[in-house]
């Protein structure tokens, strides 16, 4: 089924509490998508953010981002008084440094309200949810309680008995930090309850949710602390080698992400159970899952931990087909989008085709060569997802301003535009291609410039962008709906992929 959709992370939504969240504006956005004929809402990873507030460097592969928990449902249940954001925090972009502690303070107030005012049914609902999610929740909430108690130390520098997870030491922590553990359980419960409500609302409008699964996790995370044997760490728990990519289109020195690399041999001996549990959790949150950096499952760039850049790295073999065979055997056919961008070898393409997963094509990459460029729509195969750009790209108007003379001339000829409507020309080119899914950044629907991009790889201060409903003219939804209908991407009967 041909579908169309929009990429927008929930933190980008408007709202009165310093950051976008799962409150009323998330439902307004679903309504807007429906009006615009869209049947996909793609987010970035919904997990906790890490250093630099990147959603690709989280403290858990299973938990949700506490920043996304909306206050309105908590107020409605009587657990929280109506919060008033300090005026100095009310900025267009997310001011994470000030907003995060303020929002956590309000969540603690809501938890106190829940403890004192929730009825027996609400307590039972909470306890039932804890039991259902125990497999990942226990390690995550224990990690968060210790993280608060031992901050700013990272887990290898915690008291040795805690860093090594000695049973007696952990049992004592569960007693002495029981209230803190319960608070983090409450936050995750509300994340799940609120996201499930949005997902159900979207389904009622014929819209599927597209999630995003980062291939790697952060070193300072519940996952790495709980199973250090699954990562390439030294005897002190520090990474020996870290993840990244070699020099490419985005950076002349490559990208040193800094995530610990997996010990794939240990994961194979375990039957890839951690990956099975991770994918199962993601498929509860989303209908379709985009796997970031798919090529890393074939081979990945290994960087010595003491190297400041990604230049002095080397390629190592990943798990290959064995991982996806294990996932499919346990979970059945997987609704996955493979992010196959960057340096893609024949081996990577072959594995993607064996899995049956659609790959990605980005229109901003299409005009640097000639008519044989694989990112040009006439070279697509149906099992493809086309994007105007990703979160790592500039907006389309920003790209147009900075692209080379060759790219501009080629794009003008191919798209039939001299620039002012380049965003719509790209949206139209993707929609009318044979690609089964066509997705655009919300910034491109609004025709916004470079100052509105979500991320610039290799730089700090990203991930803070938010939009304003005043920027969203009715014409945008009408024009997107017209393109979507004319290209056969409007769903008359909702079917799950």
ABEGO torsion letter per residue (X at the ends): XBBBBBBBBAAABBEAAGBBBABAAAAAAAAAAAAAGBABBBBBBABBBBBGGBAABBABAABBBAAABBAAAAAAAGABBBBBBBAAABBABBBAAAAAAAAAAAAAAAAAAAAAABBAAAAAAAAAAAAAAAAAAAAAAAAAAAAAAAOABBAAABBAAAAAGBAAAAAAAAAAAAAAAAAAAAAAAAAAAAAAAAAAAAAAAGBBBBBBBBABBBABBAAAAABAAABBBBAAGBBABBBEBBBBAABAAEBBAGBBBBBAAAAAAAGGAAAAAAAAAAAAABABBBBBGAAAAABBBBBBAABABAABBBBBBBAEAAAAAAAAAAAEBBBBBBBBBEBBBAAAAAAAAAAGBBBBBBAAAAAABBAABAABAAABBABBBBBABBAABBBAAAAAAABBAAAAAAAAAAAGBAGAAAAAAAAAAAAABABABBBBBAAAAAGBBAAABABBBGBBGBGABBBBAAABBAAAAAAAAAAAAAAGABBABBBBX
